Amino acid sequence: MAQARKKSTAKPKKSNNSSKGGGNQPLVILIILVVIGLAIFGLQYASEHMNTEPITLSWGSDEKQQTESSSPKSVNKEIKKTVATQSKTATETKKNTPPPIDEAFDEEEMVETVKPNEDLPTYTSTDSYYFSKSFDFAWPKYTQNDQIIEHEFYTLKYNEKTEQADWVAYKLTATNLKNAKFKRKDDFRPDPAVQTKSAHPDDYKGSGYDRGHLAPAADFTWDESGLSETFYMSNMSPQAPGFNRGIWRSLEEKVRDWAIANKEVFVVTGPIYEGKTSNIGKNHVAIPSGYYKVIIELQGSDVKAIAFSLPNESVSGQLYEFAMTVDDLEKATGMDFFPSIPDDLENKVESYYDYSAW
């Protein structure tokens, strides 16, 4: 009888492929480590030699911050900031950098090309000064609230409270005075140009006062219309008969003589009020305590001015006794005469007077 086979209990052998792969695994790991080392070395080298910050990776909340910093708005802000900084730097550099030699100016050449200001007065010309051609040159200081009446031959500032002018200003020339040919007609009448209505000739009836001219009729006998204009009641003021027909008349004649001798003068005249004031007529025309007159001459280099202040009464004194500087009259009346004159010339003519020079 044949002997039965024994069941084999031996384990099968591992394949040769399996044994071969297990032997190469350390080599693969070594190669990977070398590659990673070279990569790290390359990044560090680039960071050190290219002035760039090393690359860092952020995760989680840092990732959100990195995204926001690279948003369009953030980039625009950085761009604007950079441009502004560069612009500022360029401007400062330009300021601190001297101009090229060919662009630098020659001081002597620059002086030669500068032209003098022809509008400035020299005070030595024989011509009239430029400011004397201004329409309001001869007027004392005024405001937009004042009632300024411009007639063809003279201008006045009307005061409704006193029912007469505070001042009357006009130019007087030798040429016009030498052509006198019209006689006065005594056509006293209200001034239609006064918006608040001027005084009336009847206000003077029975008052004992003359309807005294501020701008004299005799100054305008060279023009019939101008002569008639002087009889507007806005040009009248209550004057004591002895004053109007005495020293005031003498002063008016003297001014005409000065205009002829000096070829041209500017005149400003008006009333003065001191203390309690009385009035006359239905329109309550105020009676001044005195009168002033200012004369200024601007022909050539011999410029001069003189002022007078006289009481509204008969006086026996001489005219020179009532003469004064324009500055003194301004202090007494609170007025500012000829404000458009340049300060240096104004100081010259208003701070000094010489009666004999006229």
Beta strands, then each sheet from edge to edge (+ up, - down):
strand 1: 147-150
strand 2: 155-159
strand 3: 164-173
strand 4: 210-213
strand 5: 236-239
strand 6: 264-272
strand 7: 279-280
strand 8: 285-286
strand 9: 290-297
strand 10: 304-311
strand 11: 323-324
sheet 1: 1+ 2- 3+ 6- 9+ 10- 11+
sheet 2: 4+ 5-
sheet 3: 7+ 8-
end
